[in-house]
Amino acid sequence: MYFQWYPGHMTKARRMMQENIKLIDLIIELVDARIPLSSRNPDIDELGKNKARLILLNKADLAEDALNDRWISYFKEKGYSAVKVNSKKGGGIKSIQSVIQEACKEKTERDRKRGILNRPVRAMVVGIPNVGKSTFINALAGKACAKTGNKPGVTKGKQWIRLNKNVELLDTPGILWPKFEDQEVGLKLAFIGSIKDEILQTEELAAELVKFMNGAYPGVLEEKYGIPAVGDIYGCLRDIAESRNCIVRGSELDTGKAAAILLEDFRAGRLGRITLERP
């Protein structure tokens, strides 16, 4: 399976981010807690040179808590501010304002020395598609000011959002990078729904997920779907189809539908807290 998805609006979005970076004090980068490294766009480090940085481990409720903590330590050791959040349910959101001020302490101090007082921190919110940027902004602002959706590519243009007198946010569209050097990264991005499902082979993708679950979380699929021990990967999809009554043309098993169910259950956290990569 080969993974690549870089539609035209992403090129435009990257250019827009480059043009606006001079206005920015802080880059808030959202990553998916299940794949904290693979969900980081390598272009952001180049774009954000010399800017204060804050990494948010979003969807932390879908990943193993002990591993979330290890990832937070990992990023802090690399010199970033880092916090775990669950934007959908509001977990960790209350602490963000103080974390932003802390991350921009040096900038505020420089302003004060130059006689500039009370200028709000300007933060750019970045991340790959479907990582939850708009949901995070709405949770932080306490109102729906950014469009949200569970499909990649909902935010198409930039928008400034004034949180309060201390912080202004620039929401940006989710962008990937033009070429995945490592197809393993593409696979993980496809698992979490950051690449459009329409361009993927769903059954192949689900088979890869079965393979991963079998190695890292043995017994979880058997328990979830009430199926026998997973031996043959495609056999597992047939077992899921049977247990979920996915039938086509009379009595034939619909493994395509079973694959879609498995992927959706994983993405929604219905298989439990699963982390796909470790620090």
FENWOFEN-V167542 format. One record per helix or strand of 2 or more residues. SS is the DSSP state (~ for helix, > for strand). FROM is the first residue (numbers start at 1). TO is the last residue. If there is no record, write none. Layout:
BEGIN
SS_FROM_TO ; SS_FROM_TO
END
This chain:
BEGIN
~_8_23 ; >_26_32 ; ~_33_35 ; ~_43_47 ; >_52_58 ; ~_60_62 ; ~_65_77 ; >_81_84 ; ~_96_103 ; ~_105_113 ; >_121_126 ; ~_133_141 ; >_159_162 ; >_167_171 ; ~_183_192 ; ~_197_199 ; ~_202_216 ; ~_220_225 ; ~_233_243 ; >_247_248 ; >_252_253 ; ~_255_267
END
